[in-house]
Amino acid sequence: MPHLPTFRRPPLGSPLELLLLACSFALAAYAGVRLLAGDWTGVALWIVGAALLHDLVLLPLYAVLDRAVTRGLRAAGRRAWLPYVRVPAVLSGLLLLVWFPLVSGMVDRRYRSATGLSADVFLGRWLLITAVLFGGSALLLAARLRRAAKRRSPDVH
Amino acid sequence: MGRAPLAGHPAAYGRDMRDRLRLPSSPGFWRSPLRGPWFTSVLGLVLLAGITVLFVTGLVSYAAYNPGLSPVNDKTPDKGLLGFYLFAWPTGPVWLYRFTQGVHVTLGITLIPVLLAKLWSVVPRLFTLPPARSLTHALERLSLLLLVGGGLFEFTTGVLNVQLDYVFPGSFYPLHFYGAWVFFAAFLAHAALKTPTAVRAVRRRSRGEGHMDGAESTTAEPAAGAAPHPGSAQGPRAAEGTGAADVGRSAGAASGPGAAEGLRAAADGAAGEGRTGAASGPEVAKGARAAEGAGVAQSAGAAAGAGSGRAAEGVAGAGPGQSDLVSPCPAEPTVSRRGALALVGGGSLLLFVTTVGQSLGGAWRRTALLAPHGGADPGGGPNGFQINKTAAYAGITPADRHEDAWRLVVTGRTGTVRLSRAQLLALPLHSSALPIACVEGWSTADQWWRGVRLRDLAALVGHDGDPPDVLVESLQRHGAFRRAALRANQVADPRSLLALHVNGEELSPDHGHPARIIVPAAPGVLNTKWVARLTFGDL
């Protein structure tokens, strides 16, 4: 009689965790059918797309940018500069990410007509904050380099 | 030839090629020495507290609309059991909605860097193979899609809505409300499964059993009390020597003690072949434990994670280095773990200080440089405070508001009366100092309103002493809240007005001239502007 390959049932895992997840899915499904009641493809696309866009586009993008800066500075022999570039870049990028619709002027007309305020100010303010962040960072770096140079100078003379 | 120097090191070269070709599913692909259970746990615990507050303040905001009162207030009529907790929204303290919604929006924006850092810290797990080790594990990963996708959906819709960027697929209210429940369902399961591990990871370190954390000494989180990874300790120097980071790293790994070599080989083997069965996991994990003394437990720990995360989690209590989050071949550290957390906190702080002013009002508004209702107030004078929707936006023309054309139609138990603005001004006028607080999180300081009490208007049409609910209709021809219902307790409050003046002057068109509703503690959209009709009676 030929020996048939036995099918190994996948293990179940912890029954308590299984119960917990079942409850979670029940609640998610209850809200989910209501969430998807309208434009269900649009909403599903947004939820799955948000996860994919973050994990497969945004995260790799900033990781690669960070690596490029790190390697660039290392190649230029300026490793000490890294935090002074990275910190203002992260903070400025964060502000841009959160306030992109206002800063980019995408919602310019609606914003102006709804609130009676001008949306032109946001790009300028973001640039100003960015300039202050990088400028402050450069000053700190310069001060640090000067201190280091002073500490070295007694040996030189 | 560029490759010539490598010819003498075939082992290192081979390893180098393997590193280069590593896929994200291989633990070796992820190089940051920052990743580890402590880092993830700190961020996770911050989010546990923060998102709980976001969820509760969100539910509170939903209740503040009184959706159970009337269909016109209810943008989610099929909510079913999800509205189980609804209650009659109170009228005091007057700053109640200012506070809860200010917290909701400002905290949400402040948590964005924490959310992004948390997702970054666990991204290797997205690629973990095999996709599922058990039914529970498969369901947990599916639940993580709802957690991550749902979480990003909630944050994104919220951030877009406060900037009036209505690009999401549908009305904000149902999307954000039902989305919150989907997200929170996954969040609850995740919190229940992970909080004990996170608390243990943070406690272990606070007891001083964790890794070193000096600015230059950050390496992958090692096992308790163990020395940093020999490969990573050697790597940077070797990298500087050869001027090529990748080559240097493999050379560093190669220059590690023999124990590291053997273990790394075992780790690679487990990552490559050991995925088929959970059975191989415990052995690898045991190997990792045995290797702790050599200070190289991370490689094997991560291998155990790849081979059988279950087993690795099982022994995670033994030392943080055995987590699958820890890179088996960490790159040279460029920032300390504490420094990275400080950067995340700094990002949160920056977002906070450039946002919170729009909820504090007064001089603070100037500090909210990038928030939609920060910076300057529109115009000046008594009517120079923040506007949600201008008259032009709502389609209100001067003809609509004209003294000769406009009449307030009040209906109640005894019939209907029509009042001109002059007749309204002849009624007893009262003052209230009340704020405007929007669902978008911004609010104004108290403005000094003057007008006719809603309960006096109710009495005018036969509701003496016990004012009922009221349906308020605006001149607006469109807009989600051109009709809104107020509950009896809101009508009865002596501070609730049909306002005709603000801060000692006539209402401006943008603030609702000829007349607007102002009710203490109610969300802004229920303070109907350009009121045309009031219908008193039980709704």
Interface residues (C-beta under 8 A of the other chain):
Chain A: P10 P11 L12 G13 S14 E17 L18 L20 L21 A22 C23 S24 F25 A26 L27 A28 Y30 A31 G32 R34 L35 A37 G38 D39 G42 V43 L45 W46 I47 V48 A50 A51 H54 D55 L59 T70 R71 R74 L82 P83 R86 V87 V90 L91 L94 L95 L97 V98 W99 P101 L102 V103 M106 V107 R110 Y111 S113 A114 T115 G116 L117 V121 F122 R125 W126 I129
Chain B: T76 D78 K79 G80 L81 L82 I109 I112 P113 L119 W120 V123 L126 A132 R133 S134 L135 T136 H137 L139 E140 L142 S143 L145 L146 V148 G149 G150 L152 F153 T156 V159 L160 Q163 L164 D165 F168 P169 G170 S171 P174 L175 Y178 G179 W181 V182 F184 A185 A186 L188 A189 A192 L193 A245 A278 R310 T334 V335 G339 L343 G346 G347 L350 L351 T354 L369 L370 P372 H373 G375 A376 P378 G379 Q386 I387 N388 K389 T390 A392 Y393 D510
